[in-house]
Amino acid sequence: MRQVEAYGPAMCAESLSGSVTIDPADHHGHIDRRIFGSFVEHMGRSVYSGIYEPTHATADADGFRTDVARLIEELGVTVVRYPGGNFVSGYRWEDGVGPREARPARLDLAWRSIEPNTVGTDEFVRWATAHRLETMMAVNLGTRGIQEAADLVEYCNIPTGTAWSDLRRANGSANPYGIKLWCLGNEMDGPWQTGHKTAEEYGNLAAQTGRAMKLVDPGIELIACGSSGRDMPTFGTWEATVLSHTYDVVDYISLHAYYEEFEGDRRSFLGSGAVMDGFIKDVVTTADAVGARLGSDKKIKLSFDEWNVWYQSRFAGAEDFPLEVASPRIEDVYGTVDAVVVGDLLITLLNNVDRITVACQAQLVNVIAPIMTKRGGPSWRQTIFYPFAETSRRARGTSLVAATEIATMATARYGDVPALAVAATHDPGTSSVSVFLVNRSELAIDVDLRHEAFGALKIEGVYTIAADDSGPLYGETAAAVARPRLTNAWSTDPVGRTSLRLEPESWSTLRGSTQDAS
Ligand code: AHR
């Protein structure tokens, strides 16, 4: 990206102009559908009264809400990380299998609640499979270790003939689950984590556990915990140390990041996509430096397995929560600006598909989630639902390099960031070309989109969400305000150029096609 000028709060221009060039031959690589992942943790009302509520009017024979399942399908989720999160660091997976009446209720230390174990591995995986969702399983490396993790792989993936696999069969699943993606613990760098470890301790345990798990099933892919945020004091050294222990056994290093608007500083908040991009580049550099030092040809991939907008600064911690089953935890309600930022974070993921092949928005239902439910009542889409659904539906095939020229804008928190972020995708199979654009600035941006290499595009429409000042939007109001609206602020020519006017602080998607464009 070439940036052509800088503007700050004092600048008096009425609009900015920029250009974006796309070419089918210039791309970041194939988009792995697993970047449209999500996350279900045993936390708050994510499971109980979220995906699962046997007394609900829409519940299926297994007790799962079909109204929620329908929204998940509409959202376009491909893979779901489970069962945590901080929760997994105290979880005994054996508590959640077998006859329900024999399952213990346990104290969950992470979120200070009671886990009834009504839903466990079998119920979750069967539900996910029925809805064509891939399960990404996390093992407990906080309070447990090698044996319990290897046992869980055996329970899930060995067909038959061993104690754990035969137990799965006795519990109703004759066929193995074939779970491919496995997280080696969660956020083990965080002092809040039950069983938090130093990078040396964790790296050593993750390597040993990963080796045992791959002995059980050599076909699995392993994700080592990276830092729980770019601002962790151990960021960088954590990744380098962990990977120096695990390089030959793991396939991925994880990244986690949550963004929010601090003290009304919307401009910095709108720069979150640029911050996420810097984080990704830093992790790639660190991982590749370890590979170079080890003389390895292998490239470690990135699993951005927790990302979202979360107003974490308003979260006082779990200490004062009542000890109950499924009482609410961090049920953030989102506004339009949050949808714009989520759209931008998805653009960032698309622009890094050369290394990111798994990503999970955290979380899926009720807990900082695109989908909300009322116990015994309706379910609805939050504002952040829309950019995810649109991006998952449209971003297929290859992620193109969107060569962008635009001014930078000054932010108080993150310095200068480009005022415009763009990702573009091309699916030769269906001829679709999609362009996702975020105008991070308070000024309109006139974009000259150059697609001469494709020739003319047939444009089905340009859809927009613009940030406003209405704040959090409850219930159905979110849909009324944030559903992307069709705009007519564009024109295209037969040679291969399209002009677009982007509203201030907005996210847009251009739905195009190379077919019948004349
Ligand atoms: O998604 C909520 C929590 O955020 C997860 O449990 C944890 O991994 C992260 O800190």
Residues whose N, C-alpha, C, O or C-beta is under 5 A from the ligand:
A	BS01	AHR	G85 N86 F87 E187 A362
